[in-house]
């Protein structure tokens, strides 16, 4: 580690910049010679599309916009919800099929950014499954563009709990 890096806070030192491969992420800011992340309405719309497809049971949407390779990671809110590769891909398709007509899924406060062939997004989410009870949470997304099509390569869902509940 180089002096002045200060654990990802503020601007990196010139020494650190010279010795670090580019581009590199520092929090939610991309430091790169000549540019950075830009807001992406295309990815924002894609995130909304994921929730619409999930609620409508549109498995074809997942065929088009989820990576099937070993690099795919889906991380849920419990310790055993860690899926990758074709297992993760099949899980998303199955959830869409199961949810058809029964699942209400929505996202708001969606933000999305991209730089070149890589993008990310985050959203406040709400799920309910055939009841009036709604679970509110957060979801983050990482996308990569393959042949002009954005594909999900990583997603993490969480349902917030207080620090007191976690640490006692």
N, C-alpha and C positions, 0 to 999 in steps of 0.2 A: 504494500500500500504506500502511496506517495503522500508526503506532507501536503496539507491544504485540501485534501479530498473532503474532509469534515463529514463523513458518513452520509453523503448524499444530500446535504443541505447547502443551499446557495450555489454559487458559481464554482466549478472545479478549478484547481490551480493550473497554470500553464504547463507545469511539469507533468501533471496527471494527464492532461489533454494530449500532450505530445506522445505519451507512452501507452495510450489506450486505443484499441481498435475503434474505428468509427463506422456507422453510428453507434452510439451507446446511450442507454436509457439512464436517466437520473430522476427518480421519482416519476412524475407524469410529464416531464419536459424532456424532449429529445434535443441533445446538444450535437450538432453536426455542422461541419463547415458549410456555410451557405444556406442553411434552412432548418426547418423543424417540422413538427406535426402541424397539420391543418385540420380544422373541423371538417367532418365528412357527413354530408346529408345522405349520401349513398349508403354508408354503413349504419347511420341512424335509422333509415328506412328498413334496412335489412334486419336490424334488431327488432323493430316492430313486427316485421314479417315472421320472425321466429315465433313470437307469441301468438300471432294470428294462426299460423300453420299448426301450432300445438293445439290450440283450442278447436280448430276445424278438422283436425285429423288429416292434414295434408302431408302425407309421407313423402310425396314427390318433392316438396320444398326442401326437405332434409337431404334427399338424393342430390339436389343441385348445390346446396350450400353448406354441407358438412364434409370435412375431409374423411376419407376412409382409411388413410394410412396409419401406420404405427405411431405417428407423432400426435394424433388426436388425444386430448385429455379432457375428461369431464369430471369435475370435482364437485361433489354435493356437500350438504351441510352436516352429514354424519361421518364418523370415522371410517365406515366401510363403503362410502360412496366415492370411489376412485376408479374410473373406468378409462380405458384407452383402446386405441385401434378399432378394429372391426366390432369388438364387444361394445364400445361406446357408441359407435355409429348405429348398431342394431338397437341399442337401448333407446336412442332418440326416436327412431322410427316406431318402435313398439309403444312408447309413451304417446306419440301422436295418434296412433291407431286406437289405443285405449281411451284417450281423452276425447275422442270425437263426440261432441254433443254433451258430454258430462263435465268436462274441464273448462273452467273459466280462467283464462290467463291473460294478464295485461302487464304493460310496462309503462312507466312514466319517468320523468326526470332523466330521460335518455340523453347520453352524451356519447359522441363518437369522433375519433380522430384517425388520420392516416398519414403515412409518409411512404411514398413509393408503393411497394407491394405488401406493406404490413399496416395493419390497423388494429385499433382496440376500441372497446366501448364499455359503458357501465349503465345500469338502470336500477331504479327502484321497481320491484316486481310485486305482483299480487296473484295468488293462486287460490281457487276454491274448486272443490271436486264434488259437485252434486249437493252441496249444502250452502247455507248462508254464512258459514264460518269461513273467513278469509285469512290466509297466511301472507303476511307482508315480509319481504326480504330484499336482498340485493343480489345482483348478478353482474359478473364481469365477463368480457368476451375478448378473445384475440383472434384476428382474422389474417389470412394470407391470400393474395390474389394469384390464382392459377389460370392462365389462358383467359384473362379478362373477367374471370368470375371470382368473387369473394367467397371464401370458404372458412367456416369456423374451424379453428385448430385447437382452441382451449376455451373452456367456460368454467366458471366457479360460481356456485350458488350458496348463499348463506342467509340465515335467519337470525337477526341480531338478538343477543341476550346481553344483559348488563354485566359489567366487569365483576360485580359482587356475586352474581350467579355463577360465573366461571371460576373466580378465585376465592370465593367465600368471604 
